[in-house]
Each structure stands twice: as C-alpha cells, then as structure tokens.
C-alpha cells in the first residue's frame, strides 16, 4: 500500500476507534464481558471486580449511568460467578503459584504478585504451602529455573562466569532470592550439578 493511501487508511481506523463508544453498563453487558474475560484469563474475584469496574467507570463517563448502581451490579455478578465456580480464589492462587514458580519466581515475588491481584493472605499462604509439599526446596528450584531461563551462572560459557558472577548474584537478589540461595545457584560447578541439587532438594 502506498504511503499516502496507508496514512488515509490509518486515519480512518483511528477515527473509527474514537467514534466507538464503550458499552453501557448493564447486568447483561457486564456478564458478557466477565465471561469473555474469564475465557481468556484466569482471575481472582478482586481482579475480576476491578476489570468490570473499569467498564462501569467508562459507562458513567460516556452514558451518564449511576456509579453506585454499577458497582452493585459488579459485586452481585462476581458473587454469582464465584458461586457457580467460574472464578475461585483458591484455584487461581494455586495455578498462579505453580506457573510463576516454574518461571523462576521467588516466594516473595509470588506473594507480591498475588496480593496485587487481590488474593487474600490466607489463600496465598495455602497455595505456597501446597507448593512446598510438592517441591523439596521451592525457592532454590525457582532460582535454578530463573538461572536456566536467563542463562546465569553455570548456564554461561565457563570463560565468562568469573566476570559475570556479581551481576548474576545481583539478578537473583533483585528477583527476591536470599544470598545463600543465589550464591549456591550461581557458584554451582555446572548445570548438571545444579539440576541434580534442584531435583533432590539437597541444597540445605
């Protein structure tokens, strides 16, 4: 497409987006939005409520709907979906803990991320306890996974390790891991040794 025609096309796209008003917040429109969101993402009750409240706020601005009425509709809808099992804080917490742990997140980081999504402390504790029952040393295993994913410590070329050691230790510290774990991971003799220690939980 020629540059002039492309510019005209993009201008039309932007104008169309500006003209498109958000939907008016009604019980039906909010329920449709909630089902669509849950079809794409897992969510806590509090996070789903925040997502829907953004729609209510847009409806208030563009359609003059009542904010309190909208908030009441959202709370009622979230309670309904929770009662139907479509949104469940315990399942959400357990799923997110496992996912984040596999990607190399420390317990401290996991706790912070779940709290940001509105998961209560009791549910977070329960999910982390479940993880600890399945993994011999969750934080060490997570630190090893992060090192593997980012090619730190024993995953680097041997010649580069001495010069990169402090940076690698700092990377694990920023991710929420304690110094003892960071040092054990970064100073592992090689990747095979680190994987063995991680699986067996013999770090301590």
BAFILUM-318402 format. One record per residue (C-alpha): residue number from 1; residue in three letters; x, y, z. Coordinates in nm, 4 decimals, decimal comma, padded with zeros to 6 digits. Layout:
! BAFILUM-318402
<num:NUM&residu:ALA&u:X&v:Y&w:Z>
...
//
This chain:
! BAFILUM-318402
<num:1&residu:UNK&u:00,0000&v:00,0000&w:00,0000>
<num:2&residu:UNK&u:00,1411&v:00,3426&w:-00,0987>
<num:3&residu:UNK&u:00,2380&v:00,5691&w:00,1899>
<num:4&residu:UNK&u:-00,0389&v:00,8226&w:00,1157>
<num:5&residu:UNK&u:-00,3103&v:00,5599&w:00,0949>
<num:6&residu:UNK&u:-00,1751&v:00,3886&w:00,4064>
<num:7&residu:UNK&u:-00,1924&v:00,7161&w:00,6007>
<num:8&residu:UNK&u:-00,5536&v:00,7678&w:00,4914>
<num:9&residu:UNK&u:-00,6373&v:00,4120&w:00,5919>
<num:10&residu:UNK&u:-00,4837&v:00,4554&w:00,9381>
<num:11&residu:UNK&u:-00,6606&v:00,7901&w:00,9848>
<num:12&residu:UNK&u:-00,9916&v:00,6178&w:00,9150>
<num:13&residu:UNK&u:-00,9061&v:00,3441&w:01,1667>
<num:14&residu:UNK&u:-00,8237&v:00,5991&w:01,4377>
<num:15&residu:UNK&u:-01,1407&v:00,7986&w:01,3665>
<num:16&residu:UNK&u:-01,3481&v:00,4823&w:01,3909>
<num:17&residu:UNK&u:-01,1925&v:00,3987&w:01,7255>
<num:18&residu:UNK&u:-01,2596&v:00,7477&w:01,8574>
<num:19&residu:UNK&u:-01,6231&v:00,7283&w:01,7459>
<num:20&residu:UNK&u:-01,6813&v:00,3905&w:01,9086>
<num:21&residu:UNK&u:-01,8326&v:00,4480&w:02,2498>
<num:22&residu:UNK&u:-01,7943&v:00,1944&w:02,5275>
<num:23&residu:UNK&u:-02,0953&v:-00,0217&w:02,6030>
<num:24&residu:UNK&u:-02,3468&v:00,0946&w:02,8581>
<num:25&residu:UNK&u:-02,3036&v:-00,0969&w:03,1840>
<num:26&residu:UNK&u:-02,5999&v:-00,3302&w:03,2300>
<num:27&residu:UNK&u:-02,6234&v:-00,6659&w:03,4070>
<num:28&residu:UNK&u:-02,6139&v:-00,8410&w:03,0684>
<num:29&residu:UNK&u:-02,3254&v:-00,6419&w:02,9191>
<num:30&residu:UNK&u:-02,1185&v:-00,6858&w:03,2350>
<num:31&residu:UNK&u:-02,1873&v:-01,0591&w:03,2450>
<num:32&residu:UNK&u:-02,0877&v:-01,0941&w:02,8793>
<num:33&residu:UNK&u:-01,7681&v:-00,9009&w:02,9497>
<num:34&residu:UNK&u:-01,6905&v:-01,1153&w:03,2543>
<num:35&residu:UNK&u:-01,7428&v:-01,4435&w:03,0670>
<num:36&residu:UNK&u:-01,5281&v:-01,3220&w:02,7784>
<num:37&residu:UNK&u:-01,2511&v:-01,2164&w:03,0176>
<num:38&residu:UNK&u:-01,2579&v:-01,5458&w:03,2085>
<num:39&residu:UNK&u:-01,2440&v:-01,7278&w:02,8770>
<num:40&residu:UNK&u:-00,9062&v:-01,5681&w:02,8121>
<num:41&residu:UNK&u:-00,7564&v:-01,5249&w:03,1585>
<num:42&residu:UNK&u:-00,7679&v:-01,6845&w:03,4999>
<num:43&residu:UNK&u:-00,8619&v:-01,4342&w:03,7665>
<num:44&residu:UNK&u:-00,9207&v:-01,3746&w:04,1326>
<num:45&residu:UNK&u:-01,2535&v:-01,2315&w:04,2450>
<num:46&residu:UNK&u:-01,0965&v:-00,8962&w:04,3318>
<num:47&residu:UNK&u:-00,9162&v:-00,8715&w:03,9986>
<num:48&residu:UNK&u:-01,2336&v:-00,9524&w:03,8028>
<num:49&residu:UNK&u:-01,4161&v:-00,6885&w:04,0039>
<num:50&residu:UNK&u:-01,1504&v:-00,4303&w:03,9099>
<num:51&residu:UNK&u:-01,1752&v:-00,5256&w:03,5421>
<num:52&residu:UNK&u:-01,5522&v:-00,4840&w:03,5434>
<num:53&residu:UNK&u:-01,5395&v:-00,1614&w:03,7425>
<num:54&residu:UNK&u:-01,3313&v:-00,0059&w:03,4667>
<num:55&residu:UNK&u:-01,6233&v:-00,0745&w:03,2333>
<num:56&residu:UNK&u:-01,8614&v:00,0805&w:03,4824>
<num:57&residu:UNK&u:-01,6442&v:00,3922&w:03,5058>
<num:58&residu:UNK&u:-01,6388&v:00,4278&w:03,1275>
<num:59&residu:UNK&u:-02,0155&v:00,3851&w:03,1191>
<num:60&residu:UNK&u:-02,0548&v:00,6594&w:03,3782>
<num:61&residu:UNK&u:-01,8394&v:00,8980&w:03,1721>
<num:62&residu:UNK&u:-01,9935&v:00,8242&w:02,8329>
<num:63&residu:UNK&u:-02,3528&v:00,7322&w:02,9173>
<num:64&residu:UNK&u:-02,4147&v:00,9060&w:03,2491>
<num:65&residu:UNK&u:-02,5039&v:00,5805&w:03,4243>
<num:66&residu:UNK&u:-02,5049&v:00,5638&w:03,8023>
<num:67&residu:UNK&u:-02,1692&v:00,4667&w:03,9530>
<num:68&residu:UNK&u:-02,3125&v:00,3146&w:04,2705>
<num:69&residu:UNK&u:-02,5642&v:00,1110&w:04,0776>
<num:70&residu:UNK&u:-02,2863&v:-00,0123&w:03,8507>
<num:71&residu:UNK&u:-02,0685&v:-00,1090&w:04,1479>
<num:72&residu:UNK&u:-02,3605&v:-00,3020&w:04,2983>
<num:73&residu:UNK&u:-02,4129&v:-00,4884&w:03,9690>
<num:74&residu:UNK&u:-02,0445&v:-00,5815&w:03,9599>
<num:75&residu:UNK&u:-02,0401&v:-00,7133&w:04,3164>
<num:76&residu:UNK&u:-02,3548&v:-00,9153&w:04,2549>
<num:77&residu:UNK&u:-02,2158&v:-01,0581&w:03,9323>
<num:78&residu:UNK&u:-01,8792&v:-01,1557&w:04,0829>
<num:79&residu:UNK&u:-02,0584&v:-01,3272&w:04,3724>
<num:80&residu:UNK&u:-02,2781&v:-01,5122&w:04,1213>
<num:81&residu:UNK&u:-01,9794&v:-01,6290&w:03,9165>
<num:82&residu:UNK&u:-01,7922&v:-01,7329&w:04,2307>
<num:83&residu:UNK&u:-02,0970&v:-01,9303&w:04,3450>
<num:84&residu:UNK&u:-02,1032&v:-02,1068&w:04,0079>
<num:85&residu:UNK&u:-01,7347&v:-02,1924&w:04,0387>
<num:86&residu:UNK&u:-01,6350&v:-01,9826&w:03,7383>
<num:87&residu:UNK&u:-01,3995&v:-01,7715&w:03,9478>
<num:88&residu:UNK&u:-01,2257&v:-01,9189&w:04,2515>
<num:89&residu:UNK&u:-00,9519&v:-01,7507&w:04,4526>
<num:90&residu:UNK&u:-00,8077&v:-02,0756&w:04,5837>
<num:91&residu:UNK&u:-00,7777&v:-02,2355&w:04,2399>
<num:92&residu:UNK&u:-00,6452&v:-01,9116&w:04,0939>
<num:93&residu:UNK&u:-00,3793&v:-01,8826&w:04,3662>
<num:94&residu:UNK&u:-00,2662&v:-02,2431&w:04,3277>
<num:95&residu:UNK&u:-00,2456&v:-02,2144&w:03,9497>
<num:96&residu:UNK&u:-00,0559&v:-01,8857&w:03,9570>
<num:97&residu:UNK&u:00,1862&v:-02,0125&w:04,2202>
<num:98&residu:UNK&u:00,2772&v:-02,3131&w:04,0064>
<num:99&residu:UNK&u:00,3069&v:-02,1049&w:03,6903>
<num:100&residu:UNK&u:00,5223&v:-01,8359&w:03,8486>
<num:101&residu:UNK&u:00,7376&v:-02,0929&w:04,0273>
<num:102&residu:UNK&u:00,8126&v:-02,2738&w:03,7010>
<num:103&residu:UNK&u:00,9236&v:-01,9429&w:03,5505>
<num:104&residu:UNK&u:01,1654&v:-01,8836&w:03,8373>
<num:105&residu:UNK&u:00,9710&v:-01,6551&w:04,0708>
<num:106&residu:UNK&u:01,0717&v:-01,6475&w:04,4363>
<num:107&residu:UNK&u:00,8161&v:-01,6967&w:04,7124>
<num:108&residu:UNK&u:00,8499&v:-01,3275&w:04,7936>
<num:109&residu:UNK&u:00,7732&v:-01,2254&w:04,4364>
<num:110&residu:UNK&u:00,4867&v:-01,4735&w:04,4095>
<num:111&residu:UNK&u:00,3315&v:-01,3369&w:04,7273>
<num:112&residu:UNK&u:00,3562&v:-00,9795&w:04,5953>
<num:113&residu:UNK&u:00,2061&v:-01,0665&w:04,2555>
<num:114&residu:UNK&u:-00,0891&v:-01,2499&w:04,4068>
<num:115&residu:UNK&u:-00,1525&v:-00,9671&w:04,6513>
<num:116&residu:UNK&u:-00,1607&v:-00,7261&w:04,3549>
<num:117&residu:UNK&u:-00,4418&v:-00,9368&w:04,2095>
<num:118&residu:UNK&u:-00,6402&v:-00,9091&w:04,5305>
<num:119&residu:UNK&u:-00,5795&v:-01,2602&w:04,6631>
<num:120&residu:UNK&u:-00,6035&v:-01,2736&w:05,0421>
<num:121&residu:UNK&u:-00,3075&v:-01,3641&w:05,2637>
<num:122&residu:UNK&u:-00,4697&v:-01,6885&w:05,3781>
<num:123&residu:UNK&u:-00,5149&v:-01,8135&w:05,0207>
<num:124&residu:UNK&u:-00,1580&v:-01,7143&w:04,9332>
<num:125&residu:UNK&u:-00,0224&v:-01,8984&w:05,2378>
<num:126&residu:UNK&u:-00,2265&v:-02,2073&w:05,1499>
<num:127&residu:UNK&u:-00,1030&v:-02,2100&w:04,7899>
<num:128&residu:UNK&u:00,2613&v:-02,1648&w:04,8928>
<num:129&residu:UNK&u:00,2241&v:-02,4419&w:05,1498>
<num:130&residu:UNK&u:00,0924&v:-02,6735&w:04,8790>
<num:131&residu:UNK&u:00,3913&v:-02,5844&w:04,6622>
<num:132&residu:UNK&u:00,6327&v:-02,6571&w:04,9494>
<num:133&residu:UNK&u:00,4763&v:-03,0015&w:04,9887>
<num:134&residu:UNK&u:00,5454&v:-03,0804&w:04,6229>
<num:135&residu:UNK&u:00,8909&v:-02,9226&w:04,5833>
<num:136&residu:UNK&u:01,1748&v:-03,0107&w:04,8253>
<num:137&residu:UNK&u:01,3059&v:-02,6519&w:04,8309>
<num:138&residu:UNK&u:01,0776&v:-02,4257&w:04,6237>
<num:139&residu:UNK&u:01,2935&v:-02,1128&w:04,6286>
<num:140&residu:UNK&u:01,6096&v:-02,2980&w:04,5332>
<num:141&residu:UNK&u:01,4302&v:-02,4747&w:04,2488>
<num:142&residu:UNK&u:01,2844&v:-02,1431&w:04,1326>
<num:143&residu:UNK&u:01,6253&v:-01,9727&w:04,1456>
<num:144&residu:UNK&u:01,7731&v:-02,2560&w:03,9394>
<num:145&residu:UNK&u:01,4884&v:-02,2229&w:03,6881>
<num:146&residu:UNK&u:01,5467&v:-01,8480&w:03,6589>
<num:147&residu:UNK&u:01,9201&v:-01,9031&w:03,6109>
<num:148&residu:UNK&u:01,8453&v:-02,1550&w:03,3372>
<num:149&residu:UNK&u:01,5943&v:-01,9251&w:03,1659>
<num:150&residu:UNK&u:01,8270&v:-01,6236&w:03,1752>
<num:151&residu:UNK&u:02,1471&v:-01,8244&w:03,1271>
<num:152&residu:UNK&u:02,3124&v:-01,7149&w:03,4511>
<num:153&residu:UNK&u:02,5935&v:-01,8801&w:03,6493>
<num:154&residu:UNK&u:02,6567&v:-02,2377&w:03,5343>
<num:155&residu:UNK&u:02,4497&v:-02,1800&w:03,2203>
<num:156&residu:UNK&u:02,7030&v:-01,9265&w:03,0941>
<num:157&residu:UNK&u:03,0172&v:-02,0103&w:02,8989>
<num:158&residu:UNK&u:03,2829&v:-02,1071&w:03,1544>
<num:159&residu:UNK&u:03,5154&v:-01,8281&w:03,0435>
<num:160&residu:UNK&u:03,2502&v:-01,5627&w:03,1132>
<num:161&residu:UNK&u:03,1458&v:-01,6768&w:03,4596>
<num:162&residu:UNK&u:03,4077&v:-01,5020&w:03,6780>
<num:163&residu:UNK&u:03,3446&v:-01,1584&w:03,5255>
<num:164&residu:UNK&u:02,9666&v:-01,2010&w:03,5391>
<num:165&residu:UNK&u:02,9401&v:-01,3513&w:03,8864>
<num:166&residu:UNK&u:02,8462&v:-01,0337&w:04,0764>
<num:167&residu:UNK&u:02,5917&v:-00,9342&w:03,8110>
<num:168&residu:UNK&u:02,4365&v:-01,2789&w:03,8215>
<num:169&residu:UNK&u:02,4146&v:-01,2707&w:04,2013>
<num:170&residu:UNK&u:02,2503&v:-00,9279&w:04,1801>
<num:171&residu:UNK&u:01,9988&v:-01,0559&w:03,9250>
<num:172&residu:UNK&u:01,8819&v:-01,3271&w:04,1641>
<num:173&residu:UNK&u:01,8760&v:-01,0827&w:04,4546>
<num:174&residu:UNK&u:01,6510&v:-00,8471&w:04,2565>
<num:175&residu:UNK&u:01,4205&v:-01,1411&w:04,1890>
<num:176&residu:UNK&u:01,3732&v:-01,1843&w:04,5639>
<num:177&residu:UNK&u:01,6137&v:-01,4693&w:04,6429>
<num:178&residu:UNK&u:01,8348&v:-01,4673&w:04,9524>
<num:179&residu:UNK&u:02,2125&v:-01,4528&w:04,9270>
<num:180&residu:UNK&u:02,2699&v:-01,8171&w:05,0288>
<num:181&residu:UNK&u:02,0422&v:-01,9469&w:04,7547>
<num:182&residu:UNK&u:02,1778&v:-01,7032&w:04,4967>
<num:183&residu:UNK&u:02,5362&v:-01,7992&w:04,5757>
<num:184&residu:UNK&u:02,4627&v:-02,1734&w:04,5661>
<num:185&residu:UNK&u:02,2962&v:-02,1383&w:04,2256>
<num:186&residu:UNK&u:02,5483&v:-01,9047&w:04,0644>
<num:187&residu:UNK&u:02,8519&v:-02,0907&w:04,2040>
<num:188&residu:UNK&u:02,7299&v:-02,4391&w:04,1103>
<num:189&residu:UNK&u:03,0077&v:-02,6291&w:03,9344>
<num:190&residu:UNK&u:02,7971&v:-02,6880&w:03,6250>
<num:191&residu:UNK&u:02,4392&v:-02,7020&w:03,5012>
<num:192&residu:UNK&u:02,4063&v:-03,0779&w:03,5567>
<num:193&residu:UNK&u:02,5047&v:-03,0444&w:03,9219>
<num:194&residu:UNK&u:02,2610&v:-02,7607&w:03,9723>
<num:195&residu:UNK&u:01,9762&v:-02,9575&w:03,8121>
<num:196&residu:UNK&u:02,0509&v:-03,2566&w:04,0368>
<num:197&residu:UNK&u:02,0554&v:-03,0479&w:04,3540>
<num:198&residu:UNK&u:01,7354&v:-02,8732&w:04,2454>
<num:199&residu:UNK&u:01,5512&v:-03,2021&w:04,1867>
<num:200&residu:UNK&u:01,6735&v:-03,3685&w:04,5060>
<num:201&residu:UNK&u:01,6343&v:-03,0647&w:04,7271>
<num:202&residu:UNK&u:01,9765&v:-03,1205&w:04,8841>
<num:203&residu:UNK&u:02,0758&v:-02,7532&w:04,8864>
<num:204&residu:UNK&u:02,0377&v:-02,7236&w:05,2642>
//
